[in-house]
């Protein structure tokens, strides 16, 4: 049974690493796949010489796992226990950069949790959402994060200027303005109603993947 377990875990690790082929000379492994491969090797109790990049990732994952729940400075709200846990989960994942899907039920505070993360992260953030909820994001930002500069990125004079704040745009403008948005570096990008990206072959999905964040 132990040998079977090791074989299954090793196969899982190798399968994850085998999906890393790219057009580059050196294969690149998505952070999430690499983390799962590390866990598979650890579970199989195997000793493997790993490249420095994977060792660094392992260190960052362990450090992120140690992050504890805490209030967010500048957030004008007292988070409920499940919201605090959600923000902590996002902080942990962001610390080693695999990305995440926050799938709470409607009305449980996904916007608030995302704003808490943006506040803690700092820098320049982009929120991509259906055009119909853009003003809601702006109102929530002004209500719960009054010290966070919040802007609607829309209209003929739309522009992103500065290194700090949150800009709120639509999926349509993301595609249309990709030559501009694709040149910028964002510390955090949030996709609201992210089922809009479920088809990886669409223009909006490709545009989302091309953002530097």
N, C-alpha and C positions, 0 to 999 in steps of 0.2 A: 504493500500500500504506500509506503514511504517513497519507493522508487517511482511508482505511478504518479504520486503527487509532484515529485520533483520534475518528472518528464512533462507533465501538463503545465507546470509553472514555467519551465524553461521554454516550452513551445510558445506560450503566451508572450514571454519576453521577446523571443526572436521574431515572432509575428509582428509585434509592435515596432520593433526596430527595422524590420524589413519594409515597412510602409514608408520609410523616410527618404526614398529615392527622389532626387530632384534633378534639375538640369545642371546643377553645379557639380564640380569635381568631387567635393566632399559632401557626403549625404548629410541632410539636416533632419533632425528629429523634432517634431512638435513637442512642446514642453509637457503637455498632458500625456502623450504617448510615452515620452521618456520617463515620466514619473511612475507610470504604471509598470513599465519595464523594470524600473528599480525595485518597486514593491514585489514584483513577481520573482526577481532574483533573490530578494531578501527572504521571501516566504519559502523559497526552495532551499534556503540555507546554503547557497552556492557562493563561493569566493571567486570573483572575477576582477581582473584588472580593467578598470574603467578609465576613460579619458577624463582629462581635467574638467571639461565642460560638464560632464555628468556628475562628477564629484562636487562641483560647485553648485549644481542644481540640487543635489541631495542635501547639501548644507543649508541652502535657502529654504527648502521644504521643511526641514527640521526646525529651523528658526521661526518660520511662519506658523508652524503648528503650535508653537509655544505662546503665540499672541493671545492675550486674554481680553475679554469684553471690557470696554471702558467708555465713558461719555465722550462725545465728539465736540471739541471746542468750536464755538461759533454756531452750533445747531440750536435753533430756538424751539426745542421740543424735548420732552422726556420720552425716550424710547421704551416701548413695552419690552418685556423679556425676550419674546420671540424676534422682535425687530432688532434688538441689541445683538442677539445671536446671529441674525442674518448679516448685519454689518460686520461682525467679527469674522464670519465665514468669508465675506467678500474681501476683507483686509488680508486674511490668510492667503487666499488665492491670488490676490494682486501682488503679494510679496514675492511670488515666484512666477507670475505672469502667464498662467494658462488660459485666462478668460473664464467666464462663468455664465450660467443661465439662472437667473433668480425667478423662480416660478411660483411665488406665493399666489393665493387666491385674490380675486379682485377686492380692493378695499382694505388690504392688510398692510399697505404702506411700502410698496416697492419703490415709489418715487422718493419717499422720505429716506429710505435706506440708501438709495443711490446718491442722493444729495449729501448724506452723511459721509459716504465714501469720497465723493468729490471734494468736500470740505477738507477732509483729512489728507487727501492726496495733494491738493493744491495744484498749481499750474493751470494749463489750458485744457478745458473739457469740452467735448462735443456731445450733444444729445440729438439723436436722430429719431424722430417720432412721426406718426401720421400728422398731417397738417392740422387736423381738427383738434388735436390735443396740445399743440404748441403753446397756446396761451395758458393752458392749465399748468404746464411745466414752468412757465415764467411766473405765474402767481404763486405756485408752491415754492419756487426758489426765493422769491421776495419775502414770503411768509416765514419759511423755516430756516433760511440762510441769508438773512438781510445784509450781511457783510460780504457776500459773494456776488461780484458783478455778474448779472444775468442779462443776456441779449437774445433777441429773436433774429436769426439769420434768415432773412427773407426780404422781399421788396427790391426795387431797382438799385438801391444804394447799399445793398448788403455787403458786409465786409467783416473780416475777423482781424482785429488789431489788438495787440497786447499779448502778454504771456500769462495772464491770470484772469480767470473767469469761466463762465459756462455759456456756450452758444447753442441755441436750440434751432434745429432745422428739420426739414422733411425728407422723406425718402426720395421724392422727386427731385428736390434740389441737390441732394447728395449725388445723384447720377449726373444731373446737368452741370454742377459746379465741381465735378471731380478734378479737373485740371488745376483748380485753385485749392480745394480742400486737400487734395493728394500731395501738395507741396508742403503742407504744414505738419508739425509734430504735435500730437495731442497726448497729454498725460493720462487721460481717461476718455473712453468713448462708450456711450450708453445707447443701445438700440431698444427703444420702447415698442411694444407690440411686435416682437422680433419674429413672429411667424411670417412676417413680410420677407424674411431671408431664408425660408425653409428650402427653396429651390436654388441650389448652388449655381445653376446655369443662367439665372436672370442677371440683368444689368445691375440691379440694386445689390445683389449678393456679391457680385464681382467688385463693385465699387466699395462695399463695406470691407471686403478682405484687403483691398489695396490701401486702406488708410494706415498711416503711420501712428501707432498708439502703443 
